[in-house]
């Protein structure tokens, strides 16, 4: 029978492998675990940086949105007019008011997109905030334009009485004071003492100031949006063509020049080339 011969060196190597193999495996597993932990730590730091950036951007958009909302609210408050002035503006002919509206507004594409925008991720929320900001910016542009137009229309609307006195002649059909024949009175007559001041009834530019036939000394003011006012029979005028005047500013003095039976102011309003009854717009007293 043969004998199995075991070498001492082989036994030692085998024993060493049996001892070191588990250690090596353990070290390898630990190394892999450390790598995993480092990768998780790096990913966590990246997520934190992204979240911080997202929060900062979201906060900035939110602040811009709140600022725009505040500006829009302020513009809305600015557009609140005196009730008497508002009544005069509402009684203007439609063709005049249409000039102040600037036509129809275009649809707000940002607001339409906002209504259909999904919100399921932080990126979606960020996108919605951007859409809301765009919608408010578009709204601000529209509101500012509308408010500015309304303010211009308010300034151009002849709404104050042009002189202190008594109404002695109305707009429309009446007998001619000189011939007694039927006629048409193109404005109103305000009787008062000669030399009393005559006031511009709205902001305007002086179109003419001269002696004009039956009107005598006549001042014609050209307002915005196709509005014109005429002031006749003045004893004198104190403005010149091309001069800008403000509502309530003295433009001349009452007289009886031209075809007049006594001291009074003849006052007319023309809208888009057509005479209108001044009484429908005179909603405010003149201020001294």
Buried (B, 14 or more C-beta within 10 A) or exposed (E): EEEEEEEEEEEEEEEEEEEEEEEEEEEEEEEEEEEEEEEEEEEEEEEEEEEEEBEEEBEEBEEBBEEBBEBBEEBEEBBEBEEBBBBBBEBBBEEBBEBBEEEEEEEBEBBEBBEEBEEEEEEEBBBBBBBBBBBBBBBBEBBBEBBBBBBBBBBBBBBBBBBBBEEEBBBEEEEEBEEEEEEEBBBBBBBBEBEBBBBBBBBBBBBBBEEBEEBBBBBBBBBBBBBBBBBBBBBEBBBEEEBEBEBBBEBBBBBBBBBBEEBBBBBBBBBBEEBBBBBBBBBBEBEE
